[in-house]
Amino acid sequence: MSLPLAGVKVLDLSQGVAGPYCGLLLAMNGAEVTKIEPPEGDWLRALGQRVGDHSPHSWYLNRGKTSRTLDMRQAEGRAAARQLANKSDVVLASFRPGVIDRLGLSYATLAEGRPELVHCLVSGYGQSGPLAQRPAVDGVMQAFCGWMQINESASEGPRTFPFFAVDMLAGLYAYQAVLGALIRRWRFGAGGPLEVSLMEAAASFLGPRLLEIARAGGASPALFSSPNGAFKARDGWFLVAVTTQAQFVLVCDALGCSELAQDARFASRALRIEHRALLDTLLSAHFAVLDCAECEARFEQAGAMGATVLSPFELLQQAQMQVTGALVDGATPAGDLPLVMVPGGDRALQLRSAPPLQKSA
C-alpha cells in the first residue's frame, strides 16, 4: 500500500520535542523529512543517556529523517536553508517570534509565487501578544496553563507531569494542522501559514475542563464520580473507575460487598460523591486483603472497570503491548530496546527507520 505522504518534502528547522515530534509523525507516514541542525547539534541530542550520538528522546523523535548541519548565523547557512525551503512542500520551524523573518525563511518571503507552500511555526506563547518573546519550555506551560494546579496534591502542592506532555501535544496539533493544510492544497491548490503554540496546545487539551471551571465561576467543580482512584492492595495499587450506578454495583460484586450497592448513602452518583470519604474507607478494607492479580481476576469476572497501577517499565513487559504490535524490539546503537509504534503510522517504515547521525554540511 502506498504511503499517504509519499513524495511530500518537509524541511524541519525545529529543535527539542514539539517540532521534531510533528516531523516524526510526517516521516512515519511517508514524507521525506530533512532536519536542519546547528553545528553543535539539536540540544535534545545531549539530554539524558546516550543512544549512539542521540539521547533516547532525540533518537525516538528524529527517526526516519535525513539531516543537514547548517550554521544559519552565517549568510552561507541561511542561503542554503532558503534553497532547501524553496524545494520543500512543508516548512516546519520552532524559533522565537521574529527569528524566522530575520533568517529570510518567513511564509511571506518563501510563499512569493508559491501559494501551495505549507509553513508551520511552533512557539511557546504564540507569534504575537505581550508574552510572545518569553522563553517557554514544557514545565513553564504546565504552570501557566493550569496543569500544575489541576494535578496538585494536599501534601506536595502543585505538581508537573514529569514528562514533555505539552511538547508532545503541540507536536500532535502541529501535525494535524499540517495535514489539514496539505489536504486544502491538494483540493484547492493553496497551502498557507500555520501557527501552533505550546500555550494553545496545553489549553486546548484542557478545553472541556476549562469550560467547566468557567461555568463554576472559577471554583473547582465537583468530582465526576466516586469511587474513582487508586486503592492500596496487598502488593501494590489498583485503580477503580466508576461513572454510573450500574458500574458501582459491578465493583461491589467484584469485591464481595454487594451490601454497599444497596446502601442508601451510595444510591446515586451525587450521594457517592457526597459520601466519598466514607465509601473510600469501606472499599479500602476490601482491597487491603487482596493482591492486585486477585483484584484483576475479580474485576474481569464481574465486568467491572479497573486496573493494576503499573510502572512504565512494567508496561514494557505487558503481553497486550506485544500482541497488538504496539511495542517491538528495535535495534539501536545501545542494543535492542523497546520501540513504541506511532499509532496509524506505517509499521514497516517504523521498523526500519533510524535517526540521522550528527554530521557536517
C-alpha positions in Angstrom: 0.0 0.0 0.0 1.3 3.5 -0.9 2.3 5.7 2.0 -0.1 8.6 2.3 2.6 11.3 2.4 5.0 9.7 -0.1 6.7 12.4 -2.2 5.9 15.2 0.3 9.2 17.1 1.1 9.4 18.6 4.6 12.1 20.9 5.8 12.3 20.5 9.6 14.1 23.6 11.2 12.9 22.8 14.7 14.7 21.5 17.7 13.7 20.0 21.0 10.4 18.0 21.2 7.3 19.6 19.8 8.5 20.4 16.2 10.6 17.2 15.9 7.6 15.2 17.0 5.5 16.7 14.3 8.3 15.9 11.8 8.4 12.3 13.1 4.7 11.8 12.5 5.0 13.2 9.0 8.0 10.9 8.3 6.2 7.8 9.7 3.5 8.4 7.1 6.0 8.6 4.2 7.1 12.2 4.0 10.7 13.0 3.2 11.9 15.0 6.2 15.2 16.9 6.1 16.2 18.0 9.6 18.5 21.1 9.9 20.7 21.3 12.9 23.2 23.9 14.1 26.9 22.9 14.2 26.6 22.0 17.9 23.6 19.8 17.1 20.0 19.8 18.3 20.1 20.4 22.0 17.9 17.4 22.6 20.7 15.1 21.5 22.6 15.8 24.8 19.6 15.5 27.1 20.0 12.3 29.2 21.5 9.0 28.4 23.2 8.1 25.1 21.9 6.1 22.2 24.7 6.5 19.7 25.1 10.2 19.2 21.5 10.9 20.4 19.7 10.8 23.7 16.7 8.4 23.9 14.3 11.3 23.3 16.3 12.5 20.3 16.7 9.0 18.9 13.0 8.4 19.1 11.7 11.7 17.8 14.1 12.1 14.8 13.7 8.6 13.3 13.1 8.5 9.6 14.7 11.8 8.8 17.8 12.9 6.9 19.9 15.7 8.2 22.0 18.7 7.2 24.2 20.8 9.5 23.8 24.5 8.7 25.1 27.5 10.7 22.3 29.9 10.0 24.1 32.6 11.9 26.2 32.9 8.8 24.9 34.2 5.4 26.0 31.0 3.7 24.0 28.8 6.0 20.9 31.0 5.6 21.2 30.8 1.8 21.4 27.0 1.9 18.4 26.8 4.1 16.4 29.0 1.7 17.4 26.8 -1.2 16.1 23.8 0.7 12.9 25.6 1.7 12.2 26.5 -1.9 12.3 22.8 -2.8 10.0 21.8 0.1 6.3 21.3 0.4 6.2 21.9 4.1 8.5 24.1 6.2 8.4 23.5 10.0 10.2 25.8 12.5 10.3 26.5 16.2 12.2 29.7 16.6 11.1 32.6 18.8 8.8 35.1 17.1 10.7 37.3 14.7 13.7 35.0 14.2 12.2 33.3 11.1 11.9 36.7 9.5 15.5 37.6 10.2 16.6 34.3 8.6 14.6 35.1 5.4 12.5 32.0 5.9 9.1 33.5 6.8 6.0 32.5 4.9 5.7 35.9 3.3 9.2 35.5 1.8 9.1 31.9 0.8 5.5 31.9 -0.5 6.1 34.6 -3.2 4.9 32.8 -6.3 4.4 29.6 -4.2 0.8 29.7 -2.8 1.0 25.9 -2.3 3.6 26.1 0.4 2.6 24.9 3.9 4.5 26.8 6.6 4.1 25.9 10.2 5.6 27.8 13.2 5.7 26.3 16.6 6.3 28.6 19.5 5.8 29.0 23.3 3.2 31.7 23.8 2.3 32.4 20.1 3.7 34.7 17.5 2.2 37.9 19.0 1.0 39.4 22.2 2.7 40.7 25.4 4.3 37.3 26.2 5.4 36.3 22.7 9.1 36.8 23.4 9.2 35.0 26.7 11.2 31.7 26.6 9.0 28.7 27.3 9.5 25.0 27.9 7.1 22.3 28.8 7.2 22.8 32.6 6.6 26.6 32.2 3.5 25.9 30.2 2.2 23.3 32.7 2.4 26.1 35.3 1.0 28.9 33.0 -1.9 26.8 31.7 -3.3 25.4 34.9 -2.0 21.9 34.6 0.0 22.0 37.8 -2.9 23.3 39.8 -5.2 20.6 38.5 -2.6 18.0 39.4 -1.9 19.3 42.9 -1.8 17.1 46.0 -2.5 18.1 49.5 1.0 17.2 50.7 3.1 18.4 47.7 1.1 21.3 46.3 1.0 22.0 42.5 2.9 19.3 40.5 4.1 19.0 37.0 3.5 15.8 35.0 7.2 14.6 34.8 7.4 14.3 31.0 7.2 16.6 28.0 3.4 16.2 27.8 2.7 19.7 26.5 5.5 19.5 23.9 4.2 16.2 22.6 0.6 17.6 22.4 1.9 20.7 20.5 3.6 18.3 18.1 0.4 16.4 17.6 -1.6 19.6 17.0 1.1 20.8 14.5 0.9 17.5 12.7 -2.9 17.8 12.5 -2.7 21.4 11.2 -0.1 20.4 8.6 -2.2 17.5 7.3 -5.2 19.8 7.1 -3.2 22.4 5.1 -1.9 19.7 2.8 -5.5 18.4 2.1 -6.5 22.0 1.3 -3.6 22.3 -1.0 -4.5 19.1 -2.8 -8.1 20.1 -3.1 -7.9 23.8 -3.8 -4.2 24.5 -4.7 -3.3 26.7 -1.7 -1.2 25.9 1.3 -0.8 28.7 3.8 0.8 29.7 7.1 0.1 27.9 10.3 0.8 28.8 13.9 0.8 26.4 16.8 1.9 27.3 20.4 2.6 25.3 23.5 0.2 27.5 25.3 -2.7 26.8 22.8 -1.9 23.1 22.9 -2.0 22.9 26.7 -5.1 25.0 26.9 -6.9 23.2 24.1 -6.2 19.8 25.7 -8.0 21.1 28.9 -10.8 22.7 26.8 -13.7 20.8 28.4 -12.3 21.2 31.9 -11.7 24.9 31.4 -15.3 25.3 30.2 -16.5 23.5 33.3 -14.3 25.7 35.6 -15.6 28.9 33.9 -19.2 27.7 34.3 -18.4 27.3 38.0 -17.1 30.8 38.3 -13.5 29.6 38.8 -14.3 27.2 41.6 -13.1 23.7 41.4 -16.1 21.7 40.0 -17.4 18.7 41.8 -15.9 15.3 41.1 -17.2 13.4 38.1 -17.9 10.3 40.2 -17.0 8.1 43.1 -15.3 5.7 43.7 -12.7 6.9 41.2 -9.0 6.5 42.1 -6.3 4.1 43.3 -6.7 1.8 46.3 -3.9 0.0 48.2 -3.9 -3.7 47.7 -1.5 -6.1 49.5 1.2 -5.9 46.8 0.5 -2.6 45.0 -2.2 -0.2 43.9 -5.4 -0.9 42.0 -7.3 1.8 40.1 -11.1 1.8 40.1 -13.1 3.7 37.5 -16.8 4.2 38.1 -19.1 6.6 36.2 -22.6 5.1 36.6 -24.6 3.4 39.4 -24.6 0.2 37.4 -20.8 0.2 37.3 -20.7 0.8 41.0 -22.8 -2.3 41.5 -20.3 -4.3 39.5 -17.4 -3.1 41.6 -19.2 -4.1 44.7 -19.9 -7.5 43.2 -16.2 -7.9 42.4 -15.2 -7.1 45.9 -17.8 -9.2 47.6 -19.5 -6.3 49.3 -22.9 -6.1 47.5 -24.4 -4.6 50.6 -22.7 -1.3 49.7 -24.5 -1.2 46.4 -27.8 -1.4 48.4 -26.7 1.3 51.0 -28.9 4.4 50.7 -25.9 6.6 51.2 -24.4 5.4 48.0 -27.6 5.1 45.9 -26.7 7.6 43.2 -23.7 9.4 41.7 -24.4 12.6 43.8 -24.7 10.6 47.0 -21.5 8.6 46.3 -19.6 11.9 45.8 -21.2 13.4 48.9 -20.1 10.4 51.0 -16.8 9.8 49.2 -14.6 9.7 52.2 -16.7 7.0 53.9 -17.1 5.0 50.7 -13.3 5.0 50.1 -12.7 3.9 53.6 -15.1 1.0 53.3 -13.8 -0.1 49.9 -10.2 0.2 51.1 -10.7 -2.5 53.7 -11.7 -4.9 50.9 -8.7 -4.1 48.7 -6.3 -4.4 51.6 -6.7 -8.2 51.8 -6.3 -8.8 48.1 -3.3 -9.0 45.7 -3.5 -6.9 42.6 -3.8 -10.1 40.5 -6.8 -11.2 42.6 -8.3 -7.7 42.0 -7.8 -8.0 38.3 -9.4 -11.5 38.2 -12.4 -10.5 40.3 -13.0 -7.3 38.2 -12.7 -9.2 35.0 -15.2 -11.8 36.1 -17.7 -9.2 37.3 -17.2 -6.9 34.3 -16.1 -4.0 36.5 -13.6 -1.4 35.3 -10.2 -1.3 37.0 -6.5 -2.0 36.5 -3.3 -2.6 38.4 -1.2 0.6 38.6 1.9 -0.3 36.6 5.2 1.4 36.4 6.4 2.5 32.9 8.9 -0.4 32.9 6.1 -2.9 33.8 4.1 -1.6 30.8 7.0 -2.6 28.6 6.6 -6.2 29.8 2.9 -6.5 29.1 1.9 -9.1 26.6 -1.0 -6.9 25.3 1.5 -4.4 24.1 3.4 -7.1 22.2 0.3 -8.9 20.8 -1.2 -5.8 19.4 2.0 -4.7 17.8 2.1 -1.5 19.9 5.6 -2.4 21.1 8.5 -4.1 19.3 12.2 -4.7 19.9 14.1 -2.1 17.9 17.8 -2.2 17.1 19.7 0.8 18.4 23.4 1.7 18.8 22.8 0.9 22.5 21.5 -2.6 21.7 17.9 -3.8 21.2 15.5 -1.5 23.1 11.6 -1.5 23.2 10.2 0.7 20.5 6.6 2.0 20.8 4.9 2.3 17.4 3.4 5.5 16.3 -0.4 4.8 16.1 -1.6 4.8 12.4 2.0 5.1 11.0 3.4 2.6 8.6 4.7 -0.3 10.6 7.3 -1.5 8.1 8.7 2.1 7.8 8.9 2.5 11.5 10.8 -0.8 12.0 13.5 0.3 9.5 13.7 3.9 10.5 16.7 5.3 12.4 17.6 8.9 13.2 20.3 10.8 11.3 23.9 10.9 12.5 25.3 14.3 13.5 27.3 15.4 10.6 28.6 18.5 8.9 27.1 20.2 5.9 
